[in-house]
Amino acid sequence: MKTFQAYRFALDLTVAQERAVLAHAGAARVAHNWALARLKAVMDQRGAERSYGVPGELLTPSLSWSLPAFRKACNAAKDNVAPWWPEVSKEAFNTGLDALARGLKNWADSRNGARAGRPVGFPRFKSRHRTTPSVRFT
């Protein structure tokens, strides 16, 4: 069995450093929300098409929920979605996409009975005001 260990530190940041950390956390939130909106749009479209009796082979193509698929799509769209992307680490965007991929897996496993514990809801959009910012640095 693998053992994982994590550490949490309180940082004493200067104003400029705090601004940079918040920019990285914002990048994670933007990536998460962008990928979730894209995924929900396709899921809603497919649901509407099914309600009109569109056969399965003619439905809008589904999207992969894997982290590599999210990263590939985000990298292709980042100039339009986040034109300020060079100012932050690529891992900031990866943090948001990874959280979404894990949330979707937990939701799907919960729905299929493959996950123990309480039912897990569908991932929600992240608000800049609702939660404490979180981001990984390497």
VENRACOR-V868257 format. One record per residue. RES is the residue in three letters. PSI is psi in whole degrees, -180 to 180 (999 if undefined). OMEGA is omega in radians with two decimals (NA if undefined). D_FIRST is the distance of its C-alpha to the first C-alpha in Angstrom with 1 decimal. Layout:
res = {RES/RES}
psi = {PSI/PSI}
omega = {OMEGA/OMEGA}
d_first = {D_FIRST/D_FIRST}
This chain:
res = {MET/LYS/THR/PHE/GLN/ALA/TYR/ARG/PHE/ALA/LEU/ASP/LEU/THR/VAL/ALA/GLN/GLU/ARG/ALA/VAL/LEU/ALA/HIS/ALA/GLY/ALA/ALA/ARG/VAL/ALA/HIS/ASN/TRP/ALA/LEU/ALA/ARG/LEU/LYS/ALA/VAL/MET/ASP/GLN/ARG/GLY/ALA/GLU/ARG/SER/TYR/GLY/VAL/PRO/GLY/GLU/LEU/LEU/THR/PRO/SER/LEU/SER/TRP/SER/LEU/PRO/ALA/PHE/ARG/LYS/ALA/CYS/ASN/ALA/ALA/LYS/ASP/ASN/VAL/ALA/PRO/TRP/TRP/PRO/GLU/VAL/SER/LYS/GLU/ALA/PHE/ASN/THR/GLY/LEU/ASP/ALA/LEU/ALA/ARG/GLY/LEU/LYS/ASN/TRP/ALA/ASP/SER/ARG/ASN/GLY/ALA/ARG/ALA/GLY/ARG/PRO/VAL/GLY/PHE/PRO/ARG/PHE/LYS/SER/ARG/HIS/ARG/THR/THR/PRO/SER/VAL/ARG/PHE/THR}
psi = {137/146/128/143/135/155/144/129/143/129/144/90/150/171/-43/-41/-41/-42/-40/-42/-42/-32/-39/-42/-37/-37/-40/-43/-43/-45/-45/-51/-38/-49/-39/-42/-43/-45/-45/-38/-43/-42/-43/-41/-45/-38/-42/-42/-41/-39/-23/5/22/130/152/-39/-14/0/155/134/137/164/147/143/10/153/-45/-38/-41/-44/-43/-46/-41/-43/-35/-28/-3/-27/-33/-38/-43/78/-14/11/-32/-16/-11/164/145/-25/-22/-46/-40/-34/-47/-41/-38/-42/-40/-45/-42/-40/-41/-40/-44/-41/-48/-44/-38/-43/-34/-1/13/2/128/160/-169/153/145/134/166/141/146/163/147/136/143/-18/-15/-36/163/130/143/135/150/148/143/999}
omega = {3.12/3.04/3.10/3.12/3.13/3.11/3.07/-3.09/2.96/-3.09/3.05/-2.99/2.96/-3.14/-3.14/3.12/3.11/3.10/3.14/3.13/3.12/3.07/3.10/3.10/3.09/3.10/3.10/3.14/3.14/-3.13/3.12/-3.08/3.13/-3.11/3.13/3.12/3.12/-3.13/3.14/3.13/3.13/3.13/3.12/3.12/3.13/3.09/3.11/3.13/3.10/-3.12/3.09/3.07/3.11/-3.14/-3.06/-3.08/-3.14/3.12/3.01/-3.13/3.11/3.14/3.05/3.12/-3.08/3.10/3.12/3.12/3.08/-3.13/3.14/3.14/-3.14/3.12/3.14/-3.05/-2.97/3.10/3.12/-3.06/-3.08/-3.09/3.11/-3.04/-3.14/-3.09/-3.12/3.13/3.07/3.13/3.08/3.10/-3.14/3.12/3.14/-3.14/3.12/3.12/3.12/-3.14/3.11/3.12/3.11/3.11/3.12/3.12/-3.13/3.12/3.12/3.13/-3.09/-3.14/-3.12/-3.11/3.13/3.06/-3.12/3.08/-3.14/3.13/3.09/-3.13/-3.13/3.08/3.13/3.10/3.11/-3.09/-3.00/-3.01/3.02/-3.11/3.13/3.12/3.10/3.04/3.08/NA}
d_first = {0.0/3.8/6.6/9.8/13.1/16.5/20.0/23.1/26.5/30.0/32.2/35.9/37.1/40.6/42.2/41.7/38.0/37.5/39.3/37.1/33.8/35.4/36.3/32.8/31.6/34.6/33.6/30.2/32.1/34.7/32.2/30.4/33.8/35.2/32.5/32.5/36.3/36.4/33.9/35.8/39.1/38.0/36.6/39.8/42.0/40.4/40.9/44.5/45.0/43.7/46.1/49.0/48.0/46.9/45.4/41.7/42.5/44.6/42.3/41.2/38.2/34.9/32.6/29.0/26.5/24.1/23.7/25.4/28.3/28.7/28.8/31.3/33.5/33.4/34.3/37.2/38.5/37.8/41.3/42.7/40.0/39.4/42.2/41.1/37.7/38.5/38.7/35.0/31.7/30.5/27.1/28.9/29.7/26.2/24.9/27.1/26.4/22.6/23.1/25.4/23.2/20.3/23.0/24.5/21.3/20.7/24.4/24.5/21.4/23.1/26.4/25.1/23.3/19.9/18.7/18.7/20.9/24.2/25.7/25.1/28.3/29.2/28.6/31.7/33.6/32.9/35.9/36.8/38.1/35.6/32.4/31.4/30.8/27.4/26.6/24.2/25.7/24.5}
